[in-house]
């Protein structure tokens, strides 16, 4: 589901980032002159747009010492804290922005997104309803209302909201994307596919839509097209490791269905290199390695799986498989004849 932090004068990034540890902000000189203030505003924008959110926070705090009643600075600070997953700080900053400028629907929208992102759906609903009283036709506010309904698993009213948005604003990709989410939850794969395809007509670079569309293609048996979309996702070089590992995992599934076992193995090995705790990737890599006659590699993956998950229902199966390959099953150590690592056999 798409939840977007929208711009507040400066061009902020489009989506909430994954968790980023807060660091101690450097002390920034409080601007004294108008020129220094303008320079600080530009620095805050540059830091934000380049992903240096801690530095952006530091500059904005200095600006607020100069002008503590500036609602724009508070709203920008809320966005920077949101990108750092600093929920409490973000909420307080947005609330201050709204206190200073009650008509600021952007701050209200962003506050609803932060509440929703961190599980406070009741607060998110209250915030977005208050904002809709000010600007009832705003598509982003309507979309936020739909997001909260999805969070509350109220799919039918959420679908009505997004359908209305899509009719009124056909080029609003978020509406089509979240309709796809709802369709998928309802297992209406044909409609989900249409909505994700609509997203890509509007924004061909939307790798999230491509990833979701690829998953639907796999479920519908169109494995070649799924691989194509997943390669596009990988080529987009997403910063989120979870997105990247999911793309390679689904690529492995698609290759497996296409009987391209070596390509499938390579995909699952890539998943393991990105997320070494992905148990399903170890199982798939081990089984494919067995199929390809790579006994040492298969034994290695089974043993690593067993060490990472010592209490598992596969223990007897693993022992049987390894004995069938002529390998001794050592619960606490390496399998006979296998080497640690991911070397090619």
C-alpha positions as CSV (number, residue, x, y, z in Angstrom):
1,X,0.0,0.0,0.0
2,X,1.3,3.4,-0.9
3,X,1.6,6.0,1.9
4,X,3.3,9.2,0.6
5,X,5.0,12.0,2.5
6,X,4.1,14.9,0.2
7,X,6.3,18.0,-0.4
8,X,6.2,21.0,1.9
9,X,7.6,23.8,-0.2
10,X,10.9,22.1,-0.7
11,X,10.9,18.9,-2.8
12,X,10.8,16.1,-0.2
13,X,11.2,12.4,-1.1
14,X,8.1,10.5,-2.1
15,X,7.9,7.7,0.4
16,X,8.7,6.8,4.0
17,X,12.1,5.2,4.1
18,X,12.9,2.0,5.9
19,X,14.2,2.3,9.5
20,X,17.3,4.5,9.8
21,X,19.0,4.8,13.1
22,X,19.0,8.3,14.6
23,X,22.4,9.9,15.1
24,X,23.4,12.8,17.2
25,X,22.9,16.0,15.1
26,X,25.8,18.3,14.6
27,X,25.5,21.7,16.2
28,X,24.5,24.1,13.5
29,X,25.0,27.9,13.8
30,X,21.8,29.7,14.2
31,X,21.4,32.1,11.2
32,X,21.4,35.7,12.1
33,X,20.9,37.6,8.8
34,X,18.3,37.1,6.1
35,X,21.0,35.8,3.7
36,X,22.2,33.2,6.3
37,X,18.6,32.2,6.9
38,X,18.1,31.6,3.1
39,X,21.3,29.7,2.9
40,X,20.2,27.5,5.9
41,X,16.9,26.8,4.2
42,X,18.7,25.7,1.0
43,X,21.0,23.5,3.1
44,X,18.1,21.8,4.8
45,X,16.6,21.1,1.4
46,X,19.8,19.8,0.0
47,X,20.5,17.5,3.0
48,X,16.9,16.1,2.7
49,X,17.0,15.5,-1.0
50,X,20.3,13.7,-0.7
51,X,19.1,11.4,2.1
52,X,21.1,13.1,4.8
53,X,18.1,13.4,7.1
54,X,20.0,13.8,10.4
55,X,21.8,16.8,8.9
56,X,18.5,18.2,7.6
57,X,17.1,17.9,11.2
58,X,20.1,19.8,12.6
59,X,19.7,22.7,10.2
60,X,15.9,22.9,10.7
61,X,16.4,23.0,14.5
62,X,18.8,25.9,14.0
63,X,16.2,27.7,11.8
64,X,13.6,27.2,14.5
65,X,15.8,28.8,17.0
66,X,15.8,31.8,14.7
67,X,12.1,31.6,13.9
68,X,10.3,29.3,16.3
69,X,6.8,30.3,15.1
70,X,7.5,29.3,11.4
71,X,5.0,26.5,10.5
72,X,6.8,25.5,7.4
73,X,10.0,24.7,9.3
74,X,8.0,22.6,11.8
75,X,6.4,20.7,8.9
76,X,9.7,20.1,7.2
77,X,11.1,18.9,10.5
78,X,8.2,16.5,10.8
79,X,9.0,15.1,7.4
80,X,12.7,14.7,8.2
81,X,11.9,12.9,11.5
82,X,9.5,10.7,9.6
83,X,12.2,9.6,7.2
84,X,14.3,8.7,10.3
85,X,11.4,6.6,11.7
86,X,11.5,9.0,14.7
87,X,7.7,8.7,15.2
88,X,7.2,10.7,18.4
89,X,9.4,13.6,17.2
90,X,7.7,13.6,13.8
91,X,4.2,13.7,15.4
92,X,5.1,16.6,17.7
93,X,6.6,18.6,14.8
94,X,3.6,18.1,12.6
95,X,1.2,19.0,15.5
96,X,3.2,22.2,16.1
97,X,3.0,23.1,12.4
98,X,-0.8,22.5,12.5
99,X,-1.1,24.6,15.7
100,X,0.6,27.5,13.9
101,X,-1.2,27.1,10.6
102,X,-4.5,25.1,11.1
103,X,-5.3,25.4,7.4
104,X,-2.1,23.5,6.4
105,X,-3.7,20.3,4.9
106,X,-0.3,19.0,3.8
107,X,0.9,18.9,7.4
108,X,-2.4,17.2,8.4
109,X,-2.0,14.7,5.6
110,X,1.6,13.9,6.5
111,X,0.6,13.5,10.2
112,X,-2.1,11.0,9.2
113,X,0.5,9.0,7.2
114,X,2.9,8.9,10.2
115,X,0.2,7.8,12.5
116,X,-0.9,5.1,10.0
117,X,2.7,4.0,9.4
118,X,3.3,3.4,13.1
119,X,0.0,1.6,13.9
120,X,-2.1,4.4,15.4
121,X,-5.0,4.0,13.0
122,X,-7.5,5.8,15.3
123,X,-5.3,8.9,15.4
124,X,-4.7,8.6,11.6
125,X,-8.4,8.5,11.0
126,X,-9.1,11.5,13.2
127,X,-6.3,13.5,11.6
128,X,-7.4,12.8,8.0
129,X,-11.1,13.5,8.8
130,X,-10.2,16.8,10.3
131,X,-8.2,17.6,7.1
132,X,-11.0,16.6,4.9
133,X,-13.3,19.1,6.6
134,X,-10.9,21.8,5.3
135,X,-10.3,20.4,1.8
136,X,-12.8,17.6,1.1
137,X,-11.9,17.2,-2.6
138,X,-8.1,16.9,-2.1
139,X,-7.1,13.5,-3.7
140,X,-4.2,13.0,-1.4
141,X,-6.4,13.4,1.7
142,X,-9.0,11.1,0.2
143,X,-6.2,8.6,-0.5
144,X,-5.0,8.8,3.1
145,X,-8.5,8.1,4.2
146,X,-8.5,5.0,2.0
147,X,-5.1,4.0,3.5
148,X,-6.5,4.0,7.0
149,X,-9.6,2.0,5.9
150,X,-7.2,-0.6,4.4
151,X,-5.2,-0.6,7.7
152,X,-8.5,-1.3,9.5
153,X,-9.3,-4.1,7.0
154,X,-12.4,-2.2,5.8
155,X,-11.8,-3.2,2.2
156,X,-15.2,-2.4,0.7
157,X,-15.4,1.2,1.8
158,X,-11.7,1.6,0.9
159,X,-12.4,0.3,-2.5
160,X,-15.2,2.8,-2.9
161,X,-12.9,5.7,-1.9
162,X,-10.1,4.7,-4.3
163,X,-12.6,4.0,-7.2
164,X,-14.0,7.5,-6.7
165,X,-10.5,9.0,-6.8
166,X,-9.5,7.0,-9.9
167,X,-12.6,8.2,-11.7
168,X,-12.1,11.8,-10.7
169,X,-8.3,11.8,-11.3
170,X,-7.4,8.9,-13.7
171,X,-3.7,9.8,-13.7
172,X,-3.4,9.5,-9.9
173,X,-1.2,6.4,-9.7
174,X,-1.6,5.9,-6.0
175,X,-5.4,5.3,-6.4
176,X,-4.8,2.5,-9.0
177,X,-2.0,1.0,-6.9
178,X,-4.0,0.8,-3.7
179,X,-7.0,-0.5,-5.7
180,X,-4.6,-3.3,-6.8
181,X,-3.7,-3.9,-3.1
182,X,-7.4,-4.3,-2.2
183,X,-8.1,-6.5,-5.3
184,X,-5.2,-8.7,-4.3
185,X,-6.5,-9.0,-0.7
186,X,-9.8,-10.0,-2.1
187,X,-8.1,-12.5,-4.4
188,X,-9.5,-10.7,-7.5
189,X,-6.3,-11.2,-9.4
190,X,-7.6,-10.0,-12.8
191,X,-8.7,-6.6,-11.4
192,X,-5.4,-6.3,-9.4
193,X,-3.5,-7.0,-12.6
194,X,-5.4,-4.3,-14.5
195,X,-4.8,-1.7,-11.7
196,X,-1.1,-2.4,-11.5
197,X,-0.9,-2.1,-15.3
198,X,-2.6,1.2,-15.0
199,X,0.0,2.3,-12.5
200,X,2.8,1.5,-15.0
201,X,1.0,3.4,-17.8
202,X,1.2,6.4,-15.5
203,X,4.6,5.8,-14.0
204,X,6.6,3.2,-15.9
205,X,9.4,3.3,-13.3
206,X,7.2,2.2,-10.3
207,X,9.2,-0.8,-9.2
208,X,6.7,-1.6,-6.4
209,X,3.9,-2.0,-9.0
210,X,6.2,-4.2,-11.1
211,X,7.0,-6.4,-8.2
212,X,3.3,-6.8,-7.3
213,X,2.4,-7.4,-10.9
214,X,5.1,-10.0,-11.1
215,X,3.7,-11.9,-8.1
216,X,0.3,-11.9,-9.8
217,X,1.9,-13.2,-13.1
218,X,3.5,-16.0,-11.1
219,X,0.1,-17.0,-9.6
220,X,-1.5,-16.9,-13.0
221,X,1.3,-19.0,-14.6
222,X,2.9,-16.3,-16.8
223,X,6.4,-16.9,-15.5
224,X,8.3,-15.3,-18.5
225,X,6.5,-12.0,-17.9
226,X,7.1,-12.3,-14.2
227,X,10.8,-12.6,-14.8
228,X,10.8,-9.6,-17.1
229,X,9.2,-7.4,-14.4
230,X,11.4,-8.7,-11.7
231,X,14.5,-8.0,-13.7
232,X,13.2,-4.4,-14.1
233,X,12.9,-4.2,-10.3
234,X,16.5,-5.4,-9.8
235,X,17.7,-3.0,-12.5
236,X,16.1,-0.1,-10.7
237,X,18.5,-0.8,-7.8
238,X,16.0,-0.3,-4.9
239,X,17.6,0.9,-1.7
240,X,15.4,-1.4,0.4
241,X,17.1,-4.8,0.8
242,X,13.7,-6.4,1.5
243,X,12.4,-5.2,-1.9
244,X,15.5,-6.5,-3.6
245,X,15.5,-9.9,-1.8
246,X,11.8,-10.4,-2.6
247,X,12.5,-9.7,-6.2
248,X,15.2,-12.3,-6.4
249,X,13.1,-14.8,-4.4
250,X,10.2,-14.5,-6.7
251,X,12.5,-14.6,-9.7
252,X,13.8,-17.9,-8.3
253,X,10.2,-19.3,-8.1
254,X,9.5,-18.2,-11.7
255,X,12.7,-19.7,-13.0
256,X,11.9,-22.9,-11.1
257,X,8.5,-23.1,-12.8
258,X,10.3,-22.6,-16.2
259,X,12.6,-25.5,-15.4
260,X,15.6,-23.1,-15.5
261,X,17.2,-24.6,-12.4
262,X,20.6,-23.0,-12.6
263,X,19.0,-19.6,-13.0
264,X,16.7,-20.4,-10.1
265,X,19.6,-21.5,-7.9
266,X,21.5,-18.3,-8.7
267,X,18.5,-16.2,-7.7
268,X,18.0,-18.0,-4.4
269,X,21.8,-17.7,-3.6
270,X,21.5,-14.0,-4.2
271,X,18.6,-13.8,-1.7
272,X,20.9,-15.6,0.8
273,X,23.7,-13.1,0.2
274,X,21.2,-10.2,0.8
275,X,19.3,-11.7,3.7
276,X,21.4,-14.6,5.3
277,X,18.4,-15.5,7.6
278,X,15.9,-16.2,4.8
279,X,15.1,-19.9,5.7
280,X,13.0,-20.5,2.6
281,X,15.9,-19.5,0.3
282,X,18.2,-22.0,2.0
283,X,15.6,-24.8,1.5
284,X,15.0,-23.9,-2.2
285,X,18.8,-23.6,-2.8
286,X,19.4,-27.0,-1.2
287,X,16.7,-28.8,-3.1
288,X,17.8,-27.3,-6.4
289,X,21.4,-28.1,-5.7
290,X,20.4,-31.7,-5.1
291,X,18.5,-31.8,-8.3
292,X,21.5,-30.5,-10.2
293,X,23.8,-33.1,-8.6
294,X,25.7,-30.5,-6.6
295,X,25.9,-32.7,-3.4
296,X,28.5,-30.6,-1.5
297,X,26.5,-27.4,-2.1
298,X,23.2,-29.0,-1.2
299,X,24.7,-30.5,2.0
300,X,26.2,-27.1,2.8
301,X,22.8,-25.3,2.5
302,X,21.0,-27.9,4.5
303,X,23.5,-27.7,7.3
304,X,23.4,-23.9,7.3
305,X,19.6,-24.0,7.4
306,X,19.8,-26.4,10.4
307,X,22.3,-24.2,12.3
308,X,20.2,-21.1,11.7
309,X,17.0,-22.9,12.8
310,X,18.1,-25.7,15.1
311,X,14.5,-26.4,16.2
312,X,12.8,-27.2,12.9
313,X,10.3,-29.8,11.5
314,X,12.7,-30.6,8.7
315,X,15.4,-32.2,10.8
316,X,14.6,-35.8,9.9
317,X,14.1,-34.8,6.3
318,X,17.4,-33.1,6.2
319,X,19.1,-36.1,7.8
320,X,17.5,-38.4,5.3
321,X,18.4,-36.2,2.3
322,X,22.0,-35.8,3.4
323,X,22.5,-39.6,4.1
324,X,21.0,-40.2,0.6
325,X,23.8,-38.0,-0.8
326,X,26.4,-39.8,1.3
327,X,26.8,-36.9,3.7
328,X,26.9,-37.1,7.4
329,X,24.4,-34.9,9.2
330,X,26.2,-33.0,11.9
331,X,23.8,-30.9,13.9
332,X,26.4,-28.5,15.3
333,X,29.0,-28.5,12.6
334,X,29.8,-28.6,8.9
335,X,28.6,-31.5,6.7
336,X,31.3,-33.9,5.6
337,X,32.9,-32.9,2.3
338,X,31.3,-29.5,2.3
339,X,32.9,-26.1,2.6
340,X,31.4,-23.1,4.3
341,X,30.4,-20.2,2.0
342,X,28.7,-19.9,-1.3
343,X,31.4,-21.1,-3.7
344,X,30.4,-22.6,-7.0
345,X,30.7,-26.3,-7.4
